[in-house]
Amino acid sequence: EPEVTQTPSHQVTQMGQEVILRCVPISNHLYFYWYRQILGQKVEFLVSFYNNEISEKSEIFDDQFSVERPDGSNFTLKIRSTKLEDSAMYFCASSERDIRFTGELFFGEGSRLTVL
Amino acid sequence: QKEVEQDPGPLSVPEGAIVSLNCTYSNSAFQYFMWYRQYSRKGPELLMYTYSSGNKEDGRFTAQVDKSSKYISLFIRDSQPSDSATYLCAMSGGAQKLVFGQGTRLTINP
């Protein structure tokens, strides 16, 4: 069964360091997303990406964050200068169609980021 | 008022019981209503989704949406210990994002 894969599963970094989280979406999907979940809290939307552009982003997704699809398979989230409050599980997700018109959004297992 | 509200539980029931989980919402633009299952420190797993109002059944799981009341439910019949997890409701419509509920932590006791 096709799945979204994410690396690394866990990353520990020092405050102020840059972090790149990587994702391989499901191969025929066209829409890509990043969500995050702080321990004990809701899953929160960060950004959606389609046709090599950000299509929507939340208030959380400030200038410290960026996304990129560097090749035909990978989708990355970069945090430029990590803060303590960036510690969370980061989930990549993908869908075949625009999520406004489908209920089928599939998530990866997540990358746990710990900022010290 | 929060956009999506879900009782976080925890909810504990005996094996074989019928479980009822639900969410309320305030945004009339929501059209798709999803239920995800999440095991500890894992990603959300899509269980089922419903478009607009109505019922949808998949094995032991039934999802119901009542748009007039802005209320959605997930029923689990013949619950099993392996159903123990956190159940997340999520909704979309009008924007390219899902809005999640808090999640309900469910334990099925053998």
Interface residues (C-beta under 8 A of the other chain):
Chain A: V4 Q6 Y31 Y33 Y35 Q41 K42 V43 E44 F45 S48 Y50 S55 E56 S58 M89 F91 D98 I99 R100 T102 G103 E104 L105 F106 F107 G108 E109 G110 R112
Chain B: Q31 Y32 F33 M34 Y36 R41 K42 G43 P44 E45 L46 Y49 T50 Y51 L88 A90 S92 G93 G94 A95 Q96 K97 L98 V99 F100 G101 Q102 G103
